[in-house]
């Protein structure tokens, strides 16, 4: 797997080709009316963030784009979308998140990482729980057409350093 800071065009390109379920989930949380508008919006906004990462293969180029951004002091939000080729990099991307991104967020002093996912997207919900985020709450009518979303979050219980400790577990290092 290759990864790095994507350009606005690379983000746009992946957004144009994103999985239908990812599109359905993201478009209803924006003013965008179609794939073109959504891809332009994501390319512009996500490329401005230093913690946006494009992941893919040398042969296929970028397949997934993820970002993690501070919402307020010590609270971060996580988001991602991918093309139908996600299975080509899914395991490696999961390892990247476990080995690098969890540690990078940990070093900021964060005590909370959260994301919202549309109700019924079980594949993504299971993956978020594998990473250590817990299902926290249902947000009724979060999407512009009344779609319900679920908040997933990891909330740090102590000031001790933490690491990913296996399926769904983030534990203190000591």
C-alpha positions in Angstrom: 0.0 0.0 0.0 1.1 3.5 -0.7 -0.1 6.5 1.2 0.6 10.2 1.5 -0.9 13.7 1.4 -3.3 13.8 -1.5 -3.9 16.8 -3.8 -7.3 18.3 -4.2 -7.6 16.6 -7.6 -6.7 13.2 -6.2 -9.4 13.6 -3.5 -11.9 14.8 -6.1 -11.1 11.8 -8.3 -11.6 9.3 -5.5 -14.8 11.1 -4.4 -16.2 10.8 -7.9 -15.6 7.0 -7.8 -16.5 6.4 -4.1 -18.6 3.4 -3.1 -22.4 4.1 -3.5 -22.9 3.6 0.2 -20.2 6.1 1.1 -21.8 8.6 -1.3 -25.2 8.1 0.2 -23.8 8.6 3.7 -21.7 11.8 2.9 -23.9 13.6 0.4 -26.8 13.9 2.9 -24.6 15.8 5.3 -23.7 18.5 2.7 -25.3 21.0 0.4 -24.1 19.0 -2.6 -26.7 17.8 -5.0 -24.8 15.2 -6.9 -21.4 13.4 -7.2 -19.7 16.2 -9.1 -20.6 18.8 -6.5 -19.7 16.5 -3.6 -16.4 15.5 -5.2 -15.5 19.2 -5.7 -16.5 20.1 -2.2 -14.5 17.2 -0.7 -11.5 17.9 -2.9 -11.4 21.6 -1.7 -12.1 21.1 2.0 -10.2 17.9 2.7 -7.1 19.0 0.8 -6.8 22.0 3.1 -6.3 19.6 6.1 -2.8 18.5 6.9 -4.1 15.3 8.4 -5.8 14.0 5.3 -4.2 10.9 3.8 -4.7 9.2 0.5 -4.1 5.4 0.4 -3.9 3.1 -2.6 -1.6 1.0 -4.7 1.0 1.8 -7.3 -1.1 0.1 -9.9 -4.5 1.6 -9.0 -3.5 5.0 -7.5 -5.5 6.3 -4.5 -8.4 4.1 -3.4 -9.3 5.6 -0.1 -9.1 9.0 1.5 -9.3 9.5 5.3 -8.9 12.5 7.5 -8.8 13.2 11.2 -9.3 16.8 12.4 -9.6 18.6 15.7 -13.1 19.8 16.4 -12.1 21.6 19.6 -9.2 21.2 22.1 -8.5 17.4 22.6 -11.5 16.3 20.6 -11.0 14.9 17.1 -13.3 13.8 14.3 -12.5 11.0 11.9 -13.8 10.4 8.3 -13.2 8.3 5.3 -14.5 7.3 1.9 -13.2 4.8 -0.6 -13.8 3.3 -4.1 -15.1 -0.2 -4.7 -11.4 -1.4 -4.7 -11.2 -0.8 -1.0 -10.6 -4.6 -0.3 -7.2 -4.2 -2.1 -5.9 -2.0 0.8 -8.4 -2.5 3.6 -6.2 -4.6 5.8 -3.1 -2.4 5.3 -5.1 0.8 5.9 -6.5 -0.7 9.1 -2.9 -1.4 10.2 -1.8 2.1 9.3 -4.6 3.5 11.5 -3.7 1.2 14.4 0.1 1.7 14.2 0.4 5.4 13.2 -2.9 7.4 13.4 -4.0 6.2 16.9 -0.5 7.1 18.1 -0.5 10.5 16.3 -3.9 11.4 17.9 -2.7 10.2 21.2 0.4 12.5 21.1 -1.9 15.5 20.7 -3.4 14.9 24.2 -6.8 14.0 22.7 -9.3 12.4 25.1 -12.0 11.9 22.5 -12.2 10.7 18.8 -15.6 10.5 17.2 -17.3 10.0 13.9 -20.8 9.7 12.6 -22.0 7.0 10.3 -25.4 6.6 8.6 -27.7 4.1 10.3 -27.6 0.6 8.6 -24.0 0.8 7.3 -23.0 -2.2 9.3 -19.8 -2.9 7.4 -18.4 0.4 8.4 -19.9 0.2 11.9 -18.2 -3.2 12.5 -14.8 -1.7 11.3 -15.1 1.3 13.6 -15.8 -1.0 16.5 -12.8 -3.2 15.5 -10.6 0.0 15.7 -11.8 0.7 19.2 -14.6 3.2 18.8 -17.8 2.4 20.6 -21.4 2.9 19.5 -22.5 5.9 21.5 -25.8 7.4 20.4 -28.4 7.6 17.6 -28.7 11.0 16.1 -32.2 11.2 14.7 -32.7 13.3 11.5 -29.0 14.1 11.2 -29.1 13.9 7.3 -30.8 16.6 5.3 -33.6 14.2 4.3 -34.1 12.9 7.9 -31.5 10.1 7.8 -30.5 8.8 11.2 -26.8 8.6 12.0 -24.9 6.9 14.8 -22.1 8.5 16.7 -19.1 6.2 17.3 -16.5 7.4 19.8 -13.4 6.5 21.7 -13.2 8.3 25.0 -9.9 8.1 26.9 -10.5 7.0 30.5 -7.2 8.3 32.0 -4.2 10.4 31.3 -2.0 7.4 30.7 -0.7 6.7 27.2 -2.8 4.2 25.2 -2.4 1.8 22.3 -4.5 -0.5 20.3 -4.6 -3.8 22.0 -6.6 -6.0 19.7 -10.0 -6.2 18.2 -12.0 -3.3 19.6 -9.6 -2.6 22.5 -7.6 0.4 23.2 -5.8 0.1 26.5 -3.2 1.9 28.7 0.4 1.3 27.7 1.5 0.8 31.3 
